[in-house]
Amino acid sequence: MQAPVVLEGLESDLALLFKPVDPSPVFVESLAVRLKKPRQVQLEKAGKAPLLLIMVGSGLLVGVLFYLFLRVIRLFFQNG
């Protein structure tokens, strides 16, 4: 059973490398209060960005369709 000896050596090495931290009591108390009673979270409403994106995309689509329609009409009358 060498595992406990290895772990004890590892624990002592870690204790030498990492010094214990003594946080201030004020910080610990404020952290405890925040963890026990978290603030209410308010979600933001979606803005008008999706609507604007749809409008711009629709405008571009209508423009491209109009351009293609004019090209088809022009090709039709040139050949006919």
Distance bins in CASP14 RR format, pairs under 12 A and 6 or more apart:
PFRMAT RR
TARGET T0000
AUTHOR 0000-0000-0000
RMODE 2
METHOD distances of the structure
MODEL  1
1 7 0 0 0 0 0 1 0 0 0 0 0
2 8 0 0 0 0 0 1 0 0 0 0 0
2 9 0 0 0 0 0 1 0 0 0 0 0
3 9 0 0 0 0 0 1 0 0 0 0 0
3 10 0 0 0 0 0 1 0 0 0 0 0
4 10 0 0 0 0 0 1 0 0 0 0 0
4 11 0 0 0 0 0 1 0 0 0 0 0
5 11 0 0 0 0 0 1 0 0 0 0 0
5 12 0 0 0 0 0 1 0 0 0 0 0
6 12 0 0 0 0 0 1 0 0 0 0 0
6 13 0 0 0 0 0 1 0 0 0 0 0
7 13 0 0 0 0 0 1 0 0 0 0 0
7 14 0 0 0 0 0 1 0 0 0 0 0
8 14 0 0 0 0 0 1 0 0 0 0 0
8 15 0 0 0 0 0 1 0 0 0 0 0
9 15 0 0 0 0 1 0 0 0 0 0 0
9 16 0 0 0 0 0 1 0 0 0 0 0
9 17 0 0 0 0 0 1 0 0 0 0 0
10 16 0 0 0 0 0 1 0 0 0 0 0
10 17 0 0 0 0 0 1 0 0 0 0 0
11 17 0 0 0 0 0 1 0 0 0 0 0
11 18 0 0 0 0 0 1 0 0 0 0 0
12 18 0 0 0 0 0 1 0 0 0 0 0
14 20 0 0 0 0 0 1 0 0 0 0 0
21 27 0 0 0 0 0 1 0 0 0 0 0
21 28 0 0 0 0 0 1 0 0 0 0 0
22 28 0 0 0 0 0 1 0 0 0 0 0
23 29 0 0 0 0 0 1 0 0 0 0 0
23 30 0 0 0 0 0 1 0 0 0 0 0
23 31 0 0 0 0 1 0 0 0 0 0 0
23 32 0 0 0 0 0 1 0 0 0 0 0
24 30 0 0 0 0 1 0 0 0 0 0 0
24 31 0 0 0 0 0 1 0 0 0 0 0
25 31 0 0 0 0 0 1 0 0 0 0 0
25 32 0 0 0 0 0 1 0 0 0 0 0
26 32 0 0 0 0 0 1 0 0 0 0 0
26 33 0 0 0 0 0 1 0 0 0 0 0
27 33 0 0 0 0 0 1 0 0 0 0 0
27 34 0 0 0 0 0 1 0 0 0 0 0
28 34 0 0 0 0 0 1 0 0 0 0 0
28 35 0 0 0 0 0 1 0 0 0 0 0
29 35 0 0 0 0 0 1 0 0 0 0 0
29 36 0 0 0 0 0 1 0 0 0 0 0
30 36 0 0 0 0 0 1 0 0 0 0 0
30 37 0 0 0 0 0 1 0 0 0 0 0
31 37 0 0 0 0 0 1 0 0 0 0 0
31 38 0 0 0 0 0 1 0 0 0 0 0
32 38 0 0 0 0 0 1 0 0 0 0 0
33 39 0 0 0 0 0 1 0 0 0 0 0
46 52 0 0 0 0 0 1 0 0 0 0 0
46 53 0 0 0 0 0 1 0 0 0 0 0
47 53 0 0 0 0 0 1 0 0 0 0 0
48 54 0 0 0 0 0 1 0 0 0 0 0
48 55 0 0 0 0 1 0 0 0 0 0 0
48 56 0 0 0 0 0 1 0 0 0 0 0
49 55 0 0 0 0 0 1 0 0 0 0 0
49 56 0 0 0 0 0 1 0 0 0 0 0
50 56 0 0 0 0 0 1 0 0 0 0 0
50 57 0 0 0 0 0 1 0 0 0 0 0
51 57 0 0 0 0 0 1 0 0 0 0 0
51 58 0 0 0 0 0 1 0 0 0 0 0
52 58 0 0 0 0 0 1 0 0 0 0 0
52 59 0 0 0 0 0 1 0 0 0 0 0
53 59 0 0 0 0 0 1 0 0 0 0 0
53 60 0 0 0 0 0 1 0 0 0 0 0
54 60 0 0 0 0 0 1 0 0 0 0 0
54 61 0 0 0 0 0 1 0 0 0 0 0
55 61 0 0 0 0 0 1 0 0 0 0 0
55 62 0 0 0 0 0 1 0 0 0 0 0
56 62 0 0 0 0 0 1 0 0 0 0 0
56 63 0 0 0 0 0 1 0 0 0 0 0
57 63 0 0 0 0 1 0 0 0 0 0 0
57 64 0 0 0 0 1 0 0 0 0 0 0
57 65 0 0 0 0 0 1 0 0 0 0 0
58 64 0 0 0 0 0 1 0 0 0 0 0
58 65 0 0 0 0 0 1 0 0 0 0 0
59 65 0 0 0 0 1 0 0 0 0 0 0
59 66 0 0 0 0 1 0 0 0 0 0 0
59 67 0 0 0 0 0 1 0 0 0 0 0
60 66 0 0 0 0 0 1 0 0 0 0 0
60 67 0 0 0 0 0 1 0 0 0 0 0
61 67 0 0 0 0 0 1 0 0 0 0 0
61 68 0 0 0 0 0 1 0 0 0 0 0
62 68 0 0 0 0 0 1 0 0 0 0 0
62 69 0 0 0 0 0 1 0 0 0 0 0
63 69 0 0 0 0 1 0 0 0 0 0 0
63 70 0 0 0 0 1 0 0 0 0 0 0
64 70 0 0 0 0 0 1 0 0 0 0 0
64 71 0 0 0 0 0 1 0 0 0 0 0
65 71 0 0 0 0 0 1 0 0 0 0 0
65 72 0 0 0 0 0 1 0 0 0 0 0
66 72 0 0 0 0 0 1 0 0 0 0 0
66 73 0 0 0 0 0 1 0 0 0 0 0
67 73 0 0 0 0 0 1 0 0 0 0 0
67 74 0 0 0 0 0 1 0 0 0 0 0
68 74 0 0 0 0 0 1 0 0 0 0 0
68 75 0 0 0 0 0 1 0 0 0 0 0
69 75 0 0 0 0 0 1 0 0 0 0 0
69 76 0 0 0 0 0 1 0 0 0 0 0
70 76 0 0 0 0 0 1 0 0 0 0 0
70 77 0 0 0 0 0 1 0 0 0 0 0
71 77 0 0 0 0 0 1 0 0 0 0 0
71 78 0 0 0 0 0 1 0 0 0 0 0
72 78 0 0 0 0 0 1 0 0 0 0 0
72 79 0 0 0 0 0 1 0 0 0 0 0
73 79 0 0 0 0 0 1 0 0 0 0 0
73 80 0 0 0 0 0 1 0 0 0 0 0
74 80 0 0 0 0 0 1 0 0 0 0 0
END
